[in-house]
Amino acid sequence: MRERQIGGFASLPAAVQYAAQFPQQTLNWFDGSGALQQPLSYAHLSERMLAYAAQLARHATTIAPNDGIGPRVGILAATGPEFIAAFCACQYLGWVPCPLPLPSLMQNVDRYARSLANMQHAAGMSLLLGPEAMLKMLQTSSALQMPMQAFETLSNSVSAADVPPFAEPDAESIAYVQFSSGSTSQPKGIAISHCALMHNVDVILRHGMALKSEDRAFSWLPYFHDMGLVGFVLAPLCAQVHVDYLAPSTFARRPHIWPTLMAERGSTIAYAPSFAWQLAARHAASVPTTAQLDAVRIAGVGGDQVIHGALQAFVDAFAKHGFHADAFKPSYGLAEATLAVSMSHTPFAEQNPELVDCGPPLPSWQLTVRDSAGKTLPANIEGEIDITGPSQLSGFFIAGQLHTHAATQPVATGDRGYVDSAGRLFITGRIKDLIIINGRNLWPQDVEAAVSESTQMPREHMLLLQDSRAGRHGALVLLLHEKAVRKQESTSLQEALQRAAAAATSAAGATVHVCMIANGSIAHTSSGKVARAPTRLQFESGQITILASTDSAYPSHIPDTEKP
């Protein structure tokens, strides 16, 4: 038997076929109770990839575009082996897979279908694959018109004679389309080439993770998100790594299952946004006292701004379970970079609680910080971050056409931050999130962090905005979900709101009005990030019901008889 190979592949299908030599290495899926649902060896994954390719090839004459790129195929990113096999099969055929989000909990069928139709239009998708139940649901809506095929109609194996030849890709050709987590009405299809993908995977495996033969990964991240897709599906395939999976919905309902299973499986690598580590910490009491997390050597943090307090909460809750604080590796990345740009190895005790460093850039990445006029800024001066490197996007799909992005052209990330004299990257926020109040720059995340620290209200249940309506004079408003307010002990509702207002006003240096709103009113992107602009627009248009507030300028929208 040949030795396991850590990266160095020209394409994903080549990596899967190589991994077939290691049947003892498996991908495993767990159900909502934490029970092992279905294991899949790399040998069986390779077999299923070839079987899917043979059957999907029948669509070739009806879905082939005339733009020379290859058919774009939407794949509903249900957590399971079918998605991975379908993704790999598309690449095997020379097609371009497009991972698509699943419907959110409160999203109706027509709205979900419209969002998929917008993505179809953006990327020029000509076929949709997914679970049969979801496709049947989508077929009830007239908003989405596209040929569909259910995973359940695809056999897991076929005769070798039926398998088409491997369409070995050109390195610069498009490997997949990653939709950004921004607007669903005007989605942005990020085109990633095979060479960009393989380069970033190699950097992740060899430099970021410094992968070891005994490593075992665990992930609940969605497959349609760059961190879940590249970090915990595609990269492991290129290193024949054991991976254990949990559906995102299971983690959301029962956060304690994540650390519990990591302990049971001896996981060494996991990644998640800050809020997820904090959420797991809040449910630590449900984790068996015997659970041990001492094997975890990389507890990566990314996907959103890294919050020190969230990580400290996990350390406090799980130190008794053997978790080592230095396992935390704050990172920076984005879909336009394939995934990974930087990773910190600063010991946790040496991290600044006010602003965590995301480490120096990984090999081949160049970071530039510039001001609003485009001038390059020196170390320790804050501005917008640009990146340049071999893993950056090839372009964007808009209205079915690929708009190329030159390999030498820097990518404007839209993130604000600085690089210190040691070359470490610090992220301070999103350019578009900046609030200007009385001539000062104010980051809403800073105010939210201060309120959370002062009141112990979870940050995911609050949002600071600036009211842009006429007559409001740019007033600052902090929205709080009802559940966060009502969890405050030994205090009345109004006292809880006033405490939050005092903390917010102190942090902002200006008056902040507080409004309690219905749970779930704060909008989120498909990847779970707070969607600030959509929430502000909904608030200003009266679509968000105010249940209680600290100021008569923001009266309750409910009758007095129903007020809390």
Secondary structure as UniProt FT lines:
FT   HELIX           12..19
FT   TURN            20..21
FT   TURN            23..24
FT   STRAND          26..30
FT   TURN            32..33
FT   STRAND          36..41
FT   HELIX           42..56
FT   HELIX           57..59
FT   HELIX           60..63
FT   STRAND          72..76
FT   HELIX           81..92
FT   TURN            93..94
FT   STRAND          96..100
FT   TURN            105..106
FT   HELIX           109..123
FT   STRAND          125..130
FT   HELIX           132..138
FT   TURN            139..140
FT   TURN            142..143
FT   STRAND          148..150
FT   HELIX           151..153
FT   HELIX           160..162
FT   TURN            171..172
FT   STRAND          174..179
FT   STRAND          189..193
FT   HELIX           194..203
FT   HELIX           204..208
FT   TURN            213..214
FT   STRAND          216..219
FT   TURN            223..224
FT   HELIX           227..234
FT   HELIX           235..237
FT   TURN            238..240
FT   STRAND          242..246
FT   HELIX           248..253
FT   TURN            255..256
FT   HELIX           257..265
FT   STRAND          269..272
FT   HELIX           274..282
FT   HELIX           284..286
FT   TURN            289..290
FT   TURN            294..295
FT   STRAND          298..301
FT   HELIX           308..318
FT   HELIX           319..321
FT   HELIX           325..327
FT   STRAND          328..333
FT   HELIX           335..337
FT   STRAND          340..343
FT   HELIX           348..350
FT   TURN            353..354
FT   TURN            363..364
FT   STRAND          366..370
FT   TURN            372..373
FT   TURN            379..380
FT   STRAND          383..388
FT   TURN            390..391
FT   STRAND          395..398
FT   TURN            399..400
FT   STRAND          401..404
FT   TURN            407..408
FT   STRAND          411..419
FT   TURN            421..422
FT   STRAND          425..430
FT   HELIX           431..433
FT   STRAND          435..437
FT   TURN            438..439
FT   STRAND          440..442
FT   HELIX           444..455
FT   HELIX           459..461
FT   STRAND          462..466
FT   TURN            470..471
FT   TURN            473..474
FT   STRAND          476..481
FT   HELIX           482..486
FT   TURN            489..490
FT   HELIX           493..508
FT   STRAND          512..517
FT   TURN            519..520
FT   TURN            526..527
FT   HELIX           532..540
FT   TURN            541..542
FT   STRAND          546..549
FT   TURN            552..553
FT   HELIX           560..562
//
